[in-house]
Amino acid sequence: MNANLTVLVSGRAAITDLGRFGSAHLGIPSNGASDQYGARVANILVGNVDSAPLIQITAADFSFRTDVPILLAVTGAPARLFVDGVEVPSWSPVCVPASARIDLRMSGFGMHAYLAVKGVMSTEFFRGSCAPDSLLALGCSLQPGGSIEIESDYRPFVHPYLPQPLFAFSPHIPTFAHAWNLDILAGPEAGQFGDSINELTESNFTVDARSDHVGTRLDGPTFNRAIRTEILSRGVPLGAIEVPPSGALIALQRGRPITAGYPVIAVVARASRDALGQLRPGDSVQFHFVTRASALEKNDAVHSRLDTLRQRVSLAFDSVGMTFGTTKESVQL
């Protein structure tokens, strides 16, 4: 059964997925969902594969109407979710009737919410991904009056032991605030900053309004290298904290250039990169150095939570005759 979602209020919403991988050698950044954990959980909660296209809603409200029953979930930054004016929970699958109006209202904490709908969202792919890329002029930004087509096998159901059409899976929900603590590891040029590197963990930084999907600019102490030799351009990872000539820090996001020549004083640990993607202008940030072993342990814990959630959702969906993890090839450019 195909569903058509008619956009009523779009704000800053776009269709995306986990990103464009395997193209770095061509100079193409990954882009994709800024908060990978939130995006994965949204898709898992409705029975999609983690990498299925979904809607990233950025710092603004979003509304749409569906013509047929759908199963949806909203995760990421805190938001209030309403179906025909009745508030329903986020971070949980929600059964929505035909002709319903869905309203999502952002709270002001965090930057990105994620809305997944069970099924295959129709969109165009480039090199295996539908992630927007401003440099390549790729992506599907949503506009009022526009339509989103979804091929779905979802059917409304009645279960003798569920008093309401909701599942309670209780996924881990990150804490959202205006003050953040991010784990970091020493970067390749950390030793070139002498004792001033201590300022990284002893100071508060504020997210600059000029931040975007390429990099988060941080206001605070500035850093100067003890040596003046040039650095050859080389590959830079997601989360690299660069020090440009001004001395102010830039933490690279998913839309970063693949190569750069600024010194990298530190790198945000993987388990903190979703929080990095949720920083909004005016938020404060504190960094904490961690060991490689600790960083890997925290990252493993995140994936363990996702594995457990998949198992729970798969079992529950099987009990009511719904599929889990189905997908379909999308249009390739």
HURAFEN-V698257 format. One record per residue. N is the residue number from 0. PSI is psi in radians with two decimals (999 if undefined). Layout:
BEGIN
n->{N | N}
psi->{PSI | PSI}
END
This chain:
BEGIN
n->{0 | 1 | 2 | 3 | 4 | 5 | 6 | 7 | 8 | 9 | 10 | 11 | 12 | 13 | 14 | 15 | 16 | 17 | 18 | 19 | 20 | 21 | 22 | 23 | 24 | 25 | 26 | 27 | 28 | 29 | 30 | 31 | 32 | 33 | 34 | 35 | 36 | 37 | 38 | 39 | 40 | 41 | 42 | 43 | 44 | 45 | 46 | 47 | 48 | 49 | 50 | 51 | 52 | 53 | 54 | 55 | 56 | 57 | 58 | 59 | 60 | 61 | 62 | 63 | 64 | 65 | 66 | 67 | 68 | 69 | 70 | 71 | 72 | 73 | 74 | 75 | 76 | 77 | 78 | 79 | 80 | 81 | 82 | 83 | 84 | 85 | 86 | 87 | 88 | 89 | 90 | 91 | 92 | 93 | 94 | 95 | 96 | 97 | 98 | 99 | 100 | 101 | 102 | 103 | 104 | 105 | 106 | 107 | 108 | 109 | 110 | 111 | 112 | 113 | 114 | 115 | 116 | 117 | 118 | 119 | 120 | 121 | 122 | 123 | 124 | 125 | 126 | 127 | 128 | 129 | 130 | 131 | 132 | 133 | 134 | 135 | 136 | 137 | 138 | 139 | 140 | 141 | 142 | 143 | 144 | 145 | 146 | 147 | 148 | 149 | 150 | 151 | 152 | 153 | 154 | 155 | 156 | 157 | 158 | 159 | 160 | 161 | 162 | 163 | 164 | 165 | 166 | 167 | 168 | 169 | 170 | 171 | 172 | 173 | 174 | 175 | 176 | 177 | 178 | 179 | 180 | 181 | 182 | 183 | 184 | 185 | 186 | 187 | 188 | 189 | 190 | 191 | 192 | 193 | 194 | 195 | 196 | 197 | 198 | 199 | 200 | 201 | 202 | 203 | 204 | 205 | 206 | 207 | 208 | 209 | 210 | 211 | 212 | 213 | 214 | 215 | 216 | 217 | 218 | 219 | 220 | 221 | 222 | 223 | 224 | 225 | 226 | 227 | 228 | 229 | 230 | 231 | 232 | 233 | 234 | 235 | 236 | 237 | 238 | 239 | 240 | 241 | 242 | 243 | 244 | 245 | 246 | 247 | 248 | 249 | 250 | 251 | 252 | 253 | 254 | 255 | 256 | 257 | 258 | 259 | 260 | 261 | 262 | 263 | 264 | 265 | 266 | 267 | 268 | 269 | 270 | 271 | 272 | 273 | 274 | 275 | 276 | 277 | 278 | 279 | 280 | 281 | 282 | 283 | 284 | 285 | 286 | 287 | 288 | 289 | 290 | 291 | 292 | 293 | 294 | 295 | 296 | 297 | 298 | 299 | 300 | 301 | 302 | 303 | 304 | 305 | 306 | 307 | 308 | 309 | 310 | 311 | 312 | 313 | 314 | 315 | 316 | 317 | 318 | 319 | 320 | 321 | 322 | 323 | 324 | 325 | 326 | 327 | 328 | 329 | 330 | 331 | 332}
psi->{2.16 | 2.41 | 2.52 | 2.11 | 2.11 | 2.06 | 2.26 | -0.82 | 2.12 | -0.52 | -2.18 | 1.35 | 2.55 | 2.68 | 2.33 | -3.05 | -2.73 | -0.26 | 3.05 | 1.77 | 2.71 | 0.21 | 0.18 | -0.58 | -0.24 | 0.07 | 0.32 | 2.06 | 2.87 | -0.70 | -2.55 | -3.06 | 2.24 | -0.59 | 1.63 | -0.64 | -0.84 | -0.73 | -0.76 | -0.80 | -0.73 | -0.81 | -0.71 | -0.73 | -0.42 | 0.11 | 0.31 | 2.84 | 2.70 | -0.65 | 0.12 | 2.56 | 2.49 | -3.14 | 2.19 | 2.13 | 2.08 | 1.91 | 0.56 | 2.78 | 2.80 | 2.38 | 2.57 | 2.96 | 2.46 | 2.53 | -0.27 | 2.90 | 2.46 | 2.82 | 2.16 | 2.89 | 2.51 | 2.28 | -2.85 | -2.52 | 2.54 | 2.33 | 2.61 | 2.32 | 2.26 | 2.39 | 1.96 | 0.73 | -0.10 | 2.20 | 2.37 | 2.82 | 2.54 | 3.06 | 0.63 | 2.57 | 2.47 | 2.18 | 2.11 | 2.26 | 2.90 | 2.58 | 0.18 | 2.66 | 2.28 | 2.22 | 2.28 | 2.17 | 2.03 | 2.64 | -0.34 | -0.06 | 2.30 | 2.93 | -0.58 | 2.25 | 2.74 | 2.31 | 2.01 | 2.53 | 2.36 | 2.19 | -3.02 | 1.98 | 2.19 | 2.10 | 2.94 | 2.44 | 2.60 | 2.11 | 0.83 | 0.15 | 2.64 | 0.16 | 2.31 | 2.56 | 1.91 | -0.57 | -0.61 | 0.07 | 0.75 | 2.63 | 2.80 | 1.56 | 2.38 | 2.50 | 2.60 | 2.35 | -0.25 | 2.88 | 2.48 | 2.13 | 2.39 | 2.19 | 2.04 | 2.57 | 0.23 | 2.37 | 2.40 | 2.60 | 2.81 | 2.20 | 2.31 | -0.32 | 0.06 | 1.99 | -0.31 | 2.76 | 0.98 | 2.53 | 2.55 | 1.62 | -0.27 | 0.99 | 2.77 | 2.21 | 2.07 | 2.75 | 2.29 | 2.35 | -3.04 | 0.02 | 2.23 | 2.58 | 2.12 | 2.34 | 2.46 | 2.77 | 2.71 | 2.41 | 3.02 | -0.44 | 0.27 | -0.69 | -0.16 | 0.01 | 0.10 | -2.57 | -0.29 | -0.30 | -0.39 | -0.43 | -0.42 | -0.74 | -0.13 | -0.04 | 2.77 | 2.45 | 2.63 | 2.37 | 2.16 | 2.55 | -0.26 | 0.03 | 2.63 | -2.89 | -0.18 | -0.81 | 2.57 | 2.05 | 2.38 | 2.19 | 2.37 | -2.70 | 2.59 | 2.76 | 2.42 | 2.33 | 2.59 | -0.28 | 2.80 | 0.17 | 2.60 | 2.66 | 2.20 | 2.51 | 2.43 | 2.98 | 2.50 | 2.37 | 2.85 | 2.34 | -0.07 | 2.33 | 1.84 | 2.70 | 1.72 | 3.08 | -0.50 | -0.35 | -0.21 | 2.65 | 2.54 | 2.09 | 2.09 | 2.35 | -2.95 | -0.31 | 0.28 | 2.70 | 2.61 | -0.56 | 2.69 | 2.86 | 0.17 | 2.62 | 2.49 | 1.91 | -0.49 | 2.94 | 2.29 | 2.26 | 2.65 | -0.74 | -0.22 | -0.04 | -0.47 | -0.69 | -0.70 | -0.71 | -0.27 | -0.03 | 2.40 | 2.71 | 2.35 | -0.32 | 2.66 | 2.62 | 2.37 | 2.41 | 2.61 | 2.16 | 2.36 | 2.84 | 2.82 | -0.70 | -0.76 | -0.71 | -0.74 | -0.67 | -0.75 | -0.65 | -0.70 | -0.63 | -0.67 | -0.82 | -0.56 | -0.71 | -0.72 | -0.72 | -0.76 | -0.73 | -0.75 | -0.76 | -0.76 | -0.82 | -0.75 | -0.76 | -0.77 | -0.74 | -0.69 | -0.58 | -0.39 | 0.22 | 0.42 | 2.56 | 2.74 | 2.32 | 0.28 | 2.63 | 3.10 | 2.52 | 2.37 | 3.00 | 2.29 | 2.36 | 999}
END
